[in-house]
Amino acid sequence: MNPSFARLVESLEPKFQALVKMVPVTYRTLPRQLPTGAIYLFSDGCKHLYVGRTNRLRQRLRGHCVPSGTHFTATFAFRLARGATGKLTASYSKAESRPALLNNRAFASAFADAKRRIASMDLRFVAESNPTLQALLEIYAATVLHTPYNDFNTH
């Protein structure tokens, strides 16, 4: 393995351990001081569900949790709503597009429910400002924790 890349990979485990050992908070109980660049983890009890990364932690978490969050900002909620309504796969037809799904009463209700659910989930985070390390740590944590709502497929 390339030595530069190997050093990056070796640095992941301590950050990962800090992430999973953090005493969880919820969106409503976020501390006043937050890192900007970070990896975050949403869990439902002991079941880890979703790992994300951001350079604006407070704003990113807000996007996941507030009622006004859109399919662009509340991607985890959108995935939960897909599962709740059986609309599991993305479609590029107009009738099954994201905006069309949000006009569907049942899907819109499931999406709103998912954002409320996420706002009360356990939340952990660890500071990481380096974009390469953020990307690697997100993939590492999602892989190790088997988070069901992370998807690294390309579109």
FENURLIN-V557103 format. One record per helix or strand of 3 or more residues. SS is the DSSP state (H for helix, E for strand). FROM is the first residue (numbers start at 1). LEN is the number of residues. If there is no record, write none. Layout:
# FENURLIN-V557103
ss: (SS;SS)
from: (FROM;FROM)
len: (LEN;LEN)
This chain:
# FENURLIN-V557103
ss: (H;H;H;E;E;H;H;H;H;H;E;H)
from: (3;12;27;38;47;57;75;94;98;105;122;131)
len: (8;10;3;7;8;9;11;3;6;15;6;15)
